[in-house]
């Protein structure tokens, strides 16, 4: 009888270890982001001193920036424009999304002294809570600039906004057409950013030409996220 009990105990132990193994295997290590801390952002404004028409008229791409820090209020306003919540009951965001699938993720990479109150590093924007989640420490602007062949002032901008897409969120509902919907949504977010930057007297440029593989590797992003835009932003030079 004791041998049977020991055998049953061994079977249970093996089953437990197998279950743990598959649980670990089911979550790729590269998808686990080491959150170091959370930064609550200032509440974004919904009124301003510039009309929509004026912002559209003055909108332009700017890739040279002053050596001047951005503020947390600037960052909050920009990220809200890209993916912020406008209806807290329904979690509707600032840009239209096919089927409200919201496939975009927004990150911000800050340089040394790039944003007052933030260490240099990579942060993830949580639109539901209007806060930043600290992902990775370090000034990676030069590294990221190399993936975009040195264009757009990435190496010298105080901050770079990064838009990624999780295609599966939209493709699960719309199939292959979902890929187009994700790209369209990134464009909506990009235009919102342009207009918001203009309203804040900031300059930025949308960069779509870069090595996706290298950018994802440098930023250590989850494997299901595709980098769609690199967007340096800062105070424009007078030239």
C-alpha positions, -999 to +999 in steps of 0.1 A: +000+000+000+028+024+009+044+018-025+011+028-042+008+059-021+044+069-030+037+063-067+006+085-066+026+112-048+053+110-075+026+112-103+011+143-086+045+159-083+054+153-119+020+167-130+026+198-110+061+204-124+048+198-160+020+224-153+045+249-141+067+243-171+039+250-196+028+281-176+063+296-179+065+286-216+032+303-223+046+337-214+077+346-236+104+363-215+106+391-241+070+400-233+077+406-197+084+443-191+102+452-159+081+481-146+103+502-123+077+528-112+047+548-122+045+585-129+011+601-127+008+628-154-010+662-150-046+663-161-046+673-198-064+705-209-094+703-232-094+740-241-066+761-255-055+795-269-053+784-306-081+774-329-082+742-348-080+762-381-049+781-369-032+748-358-039+732-392-026+763-410+006+764-391+013+727-389+047+716-403+074+691-398+103+703-376+134+683-370+158+708-352+153+716-316+166+738-289+186+724-259+155+730-237+137+705-215+100+697-220+076+696-190+055+668-177+025+689-187+038+690-223+042+653-223+007+647-207-009+669-233+009+652-263+002+617-252-034+625-244-038+639-279-024+606-294-044+581-273-060+598-243-095+590-230-124+613-238-152+593-224-144+575-192-175+554-191-169+539-225-131+544-226-134+562-259-101+577-270-090+608-289-086+590-322-111+568-341-104+531-340-120+503-361-144+485-338-129+503-309-101+477-309-074+502-301-044+484-314-019+512-307+006+514-279+024+546-271+059+550-256+081+579-249+119+578-249+135+607-230+170+620-232+192+633-204+174+663-190+149+659-218+118+662-196+117+679-162+109+654-135+118+623-156+149+602-157+163+594-192+148+562-204+118+545-220+082+548-206+049+533-216+018+555-217-013+541-199-042+560-213-068+546-189-049+560-160-031+589-177+002+578-163+037+567-175+051+533-166+088+533-163+102+505-185+139+510-190+166+534-179+192+551-202+196+576-229+190+556-261+185+585-285+217+579-305+210+542-307+175+548-319+187+574-344+209+548-360+179+527-368+164+557-388+197+564-406+203+596-386+173+614-399+148+637-381+169+650-352+162+619-331+196+620-315+191+656-303+154+658-295+146+660-258+120+632-263+108+608-289+073+595-290+070+559-303+038+545-317+035+507-320+007+485-333-006+452-321-022+439-353-039+409-337-063+432-317-078+444-349-072+414-371-091+391-347-122+410-358-115+422-393-089+396-407-063+409-431-082+442-435-073+449-399-037+456-409-049+486-430-071+498-401-041+498-377-020+519-401-049+543-406-052+547-368-015+554-365-020+582-390-050+596-370-028+597-339+001+613-358-021+641-370-034+647-335+001+649-323+011+675-349-019+697-341-013+694-303+024+702-307+015+733-327-009+744-300+020+740-274+045+759-296+065+727-300+079+711-331+079+675-342+082+652-372+067+618-381+094+594-391+083+562-409+116+552-425+137+531-401+146+495-394+117+479-375+138+450-364+166+472-350+142+496-333+123+468-316+156+453-304+169+485-290+136+493-272+131+457-261+095+458-271+071+428-269+073+406-300+037+412-310+042+450-313+054+465-346+070+500-345+050+523-368+063+558-360+093+574-344+084+610-335+110+633-321+096+664-303+110+695-287+111+733-288+119+743-324+150+764-332+144+798-347+158+787-381 
